[in-house]
Structure formats: C-alpha cells, structure tokens
Amino acid sequence: MEPSLPEQRREKFSRRWSAFTQGLQEFYVGPYRQMFKREQQDEDDLFMVVVLGEALGVPDPAAYYTAELMPALWEDFHAWHRRAGIPRSPLDYIGCC
C-alpha cells in the first residue's frame, strides 16, 4: 500500500527540514569547531586536576567524593600528563610511561 499524498508531503518536508537544520548547524558551528574542541580539552584537564589533586599533593577537601571518579580517568591519564608538560607519570602507583 502506497502512502497517501499528505504523508508523502510530510515525509518530504521532514527530509528538507532536517537538511536545512543540518546546514544551519554547519554554518554556525563549523567555523568554531576547533575552538569548541580546545575549550572542551581545557575543561577536561581542569576536571582531571580536580579529581587527581589529592594524589598530586594538593589538599582537597572533596577528595573523599572524587576518589570514586579516579578509575574513570586512568584511560586519559597518560595523554593528560603529556599535555601538561610532565614527561613521566607524577604518581608512583600509575606507571603509564
């Protein structure tokens, strides 16, 4: 059974609207994609310092709460300390290099 004319028009409009919104997204966000990526990286680095602050020797009153987040950061730890300019792992119990 073939869709009726209003359903066909609705599908056609939906496809066009989707293409239009994707075009607007690319127009407005495209030129700033690199900046957004850099800002996200800076935010992630700050989060890493906050979570690992106690392990790095910075007194942290919230260390009890951030300790359970540490396993989620192990994957990105090596890239983070290299970006921060630390050639070797600053933590004795994480031997990533």
C-alpha positions as CSV (number, residue, x, y, z in Angstrom):
1,M,0.0,0.0,0.0
2,E,1.4,3.4,-1.0
3,P,1.4,6.3,1.4
4,S,-1.2,8.9,0.9
5,L,-0.4,12.3,-0.6
6,P,-0.3,14.2,2.8
7,E,2.0,11.5,4.3
8,Q,4.3,11.9,1.2
9,R,4.3,15.7,1.7
10,R,5.0,15.3,5.4
11,E,8.0,13.0,4.7
12,K,9.3,15.3,2.0
13,F,9.0,18.3,4.4
14,S,10.7,16.3,7.2
15,R,13.7,15.5,5.0
16,R,14.0,19.1,3.8
17,W,13.7,20.4,7.3
18,S,16.4,18.0,8.5
19,A,18.7,19.1,5.7
20,F,18.1,22.7,6.5
21,T,18.8,22.4,10.2
22,Q,22.0,20.4,9.5
23,G,23.0,23.2,7.1
24,L,22.4,25.8,9.8
25,Q,24.3,23.8,12.3
26,E,27.3,23.5,10.0
27,F,27.1,27.2,9.1
28,Y,27.1,28.4,12.7
29,V,29.2,25.8,14.5
30,G,31.6,24.8,11.7
31,P,34.0,27.8,11.9
32,Y,34.2,27.4,15.7
33,R,34.6,23.6,15.9
34,Q,38.4,23.9,16.7
35,M,37.7,26.4,19.4
36,F,35.0,24.2,21.0
37,K,37.3,21.2,20.9
38,R,40.1,23.2,22.6
39,E,37.7,24.5,25.3
40,Q,36.4,21.0,25.9
41,Q,40.0,19.8,26.3
42,D,40.8,22.6,28.8
43,E,37.7,21.7,30.8
44,D,38.6,18.0,30.8
45,D,42.1,18.9,32.0
46,L,40.7,21.0,34.8
47,F,38.5,18.2,35.8
48,M,41.5,15.8,35.8
49,V,43.4,18.2,38.2
50,V,40.4,18.5,40.5
51,V,39.9,14.7,40.7
52,L,43.6,13.9,41.0
53,G,44.5,16.9,43.2
54,E,44.9,14.9,46.4
55,A,47.1,12.3,44.7
56,L,49.3,15.1,43.2
57,G,49.8,16.7,46.6
58,V,47.2,19.4,46.5
59,P,45.0,19.5,49.6
60,D,41.5,18.7,48.5
61,P,38.5,18.8,51.0
62,A,36.4,16.9,48.5
63,A,38.9,14.1,47.9
64,Y,36.6,11.6,49.6
65,Y,34.0,12.3,46.9
66,T,36.3,12.5,43.9
67,A,38.2,9.2,44.8
68,E,35.5,7.1,43.2
69,L,35.9,9.0,39.9
70,M,39.6,8.1,39.6
71,P,39.2,4.8,37.8
72,A,37.2,6.6,35.0
73,L,40.3,8.9,34.4
74,W,43.0,6.2,34.1
75,E,42.5,5.9,30.3
76,D,43.2,9.5,29.7
77,F,45.9,10.0,32.3
78,H,48.9,9.5,30.0
79,A,47.6,12.0,27.4
80,W,46.8,14.5,30.2
81,H,50.2,14.5,31.9
82,R,52.0,14.7,28.5
83,R,49.8,17.7,27.6
84,A,50.5,19.3,31.0
85,G,54.3,19.1,30.2
86,I,55.0,16.3,32.7
87,P,57.3,13.8,30.9
88,R,56.8,10.9,33.3
89,S,53.8,9.9,35.4
90,P,53.8,12.1,38.6
91,L,52.0,9.3,40.5
92,D,54.1,6.4,41.9
93,Y,51.2,3.9,41.6
94,I,50.4,4.7,38.0
95,G,53.1,3.6,35.7
96,C,51.9,4.6,32.3
97,C,55.2,5.6,30.7
